[in-house]
Amino acid sequence: MTSTPTLIGTPVSPFVRKTMAVLALKRVDYLIDPIVPFLGNDRFGELSPLRRIPVWLDDQVTLADSTVICEYLEETRPNPAVLPASPAERAAARWLEAFADTRLADVLIWRLFNKAVIEPGVWGAERDKAAIQRAIAHDLPPVLDYLES
C-alpha cells in the first residue's frame, strides 16, 4: 500500500475503538479523522451512506462498518491473528461481536448514552431520566446476565 490508510471516526464510539484495537493488535499505521457521526459534510455522506462511523479508506477499499473493516484487516493482514484458529471458537467470537454490536449497543449506546449524553449535549434535548432508569433497571440486566453466562 502506497499511502497511509485513514480511519474516520471519533474514539468516543465503541465501534471506532473496536477497529482501533484490531489496528493496534495488527500494528497497522493509519491516520485518524475524528469526525462526529451523523453530521459531516457531503463527502462523508458519500463514504458512509448511513452517516455512521467508522469508515476505513486505503488504496483498495472504502468500508463503512466496523465488523467489515475488522474482517478485512484480518484477511489482508493475517498475522497476528485476532480471531481464534478453530472454526467453532471463531464462530463463538463472531457471535459475541454480533451480540455486542446489536443488543449490547442498543442498550448501552442508544438507550443509555444517547439519552444521558448525546440528546442533551448535542441536540439540546431534556435528559429523559425515566428512559435512562428504565434501561438500567429493565434492559441492561438480561444483557449482562447473558454475557456473564
N, C-alpha and C positions, 0 to 999 in steps of 0.2 A: 504494500500500500504506500502510495507516494505522499499523501497529505495526512495530517493528524485528524483522526476521527473526532466528531463532535457529539456530545450528549446534550440535548436540550431539555432543561427542566430544573426546577429548584430542589435542592436536597431536603426540603421540608416534606416532600412527597415520599411516602414509603415505597412507591413504585420506582422512583428515581434512585432511592437508596439501595433497593434490591439490585438494580442494574449496576450501580457503583460498586457494590460488594463483589459482584461477579467480575467486573473490570479489575478490581484490586486483586482478587484471587488469581486472575489470569495475567496480572502485571501488564495490562494494556494501557499505553499512553493515550490520553484523549483530552480534548478541551471541553469545558462545560459552559453552556449558555443558560444562565439561571432564569429562564422565562417563567412567568406566572401562568399556570394552566387556565384555560378557558378564555384568556384575554389574547394578547399577542396581536400581531399585525396580519395582513392578508397572506404574507409569505408563510407564517406559522400555520394558518388555516390550510394552505396547500400541502404542507408537510404532514400535518395532523388533522385530517378531516373531522375528527371528533373533538379537536382542540384540547386534547389531553396530553399529558407528559408521562413518560419520557419519549423523546424522539431520538433516534440514532442515525447519524449520517456518516458514511465512509465512502470510499471510492467505488464500492459495489452496490450499496443499497441505501434506501431511506426506509426506516422502520418506525412505526408509531405504536408500540405496545411493549411493555416491559418483559413479558414472558417470551414473546417472539424475539426480542433483542437478546435476551439471555440464551435462548436456544441457538440463535445464530452465532453468538460468541462461543458457545460450547462446540458447535460444529466446525467453525472456522479456526478455532484455537483450542484443540482438544486437550492440550497439556498446560497446566494441570487440569484434570477433570473436576468439574464441580458436582456432577451427578454421580451416584454410585454406579459400579460396574455391572451388577446383576440386573437383569430386566425387572424382576419383582421389586427390588429396592428402588430402582429408578422410577418405576410406576408409582410406588408409595410416595417418593419425593415429589413427583409431579402432582399427585393428588393433594398433598399438603400445600403446595404452592397454589393450586387452583382454589382450594378452600380459603386460603389466606387472601387471595386476590378477589374473591367473591364475597363469601359470607362474613369473614372477619373484617374485610374492608368496608362492607355495607354497614356493619355495626360501629366500628371504631371511627371510620372516616366520615361517613355520611350522617349517621345518627348521633354521633357524639361530637367529633371535631368540627364538623360543618356547623352544627347548631351552637356549639360553645364558642367557636373562634371565627370561622370563615364568614358566616352570615352577619354576625355583629361587627367584626373587624373590617371586612372587605365591603360588604353591601350595606352596612349601617342598620341592619335589622335588629329588632329587640331580641335579646337572648331568650330562647324558648326553654326555660328551666324545667317545665313539665315534660317536654320531649326528651331532654337530657336525662332526667331522673328515670323516665320510663325505659330508656335504652339501657341505663346502668342496672336497673332492677330486674328487667324482664328479658331484654335481648342479649345482653352480654353473658350472663351466667351459663346458658346452654352452650354457647360457642366455646367458652373457656373450659367447660366440663368436657366437651368433645376433644379438645386439644390435649387436655390432661389425661384422657383415657388412652 
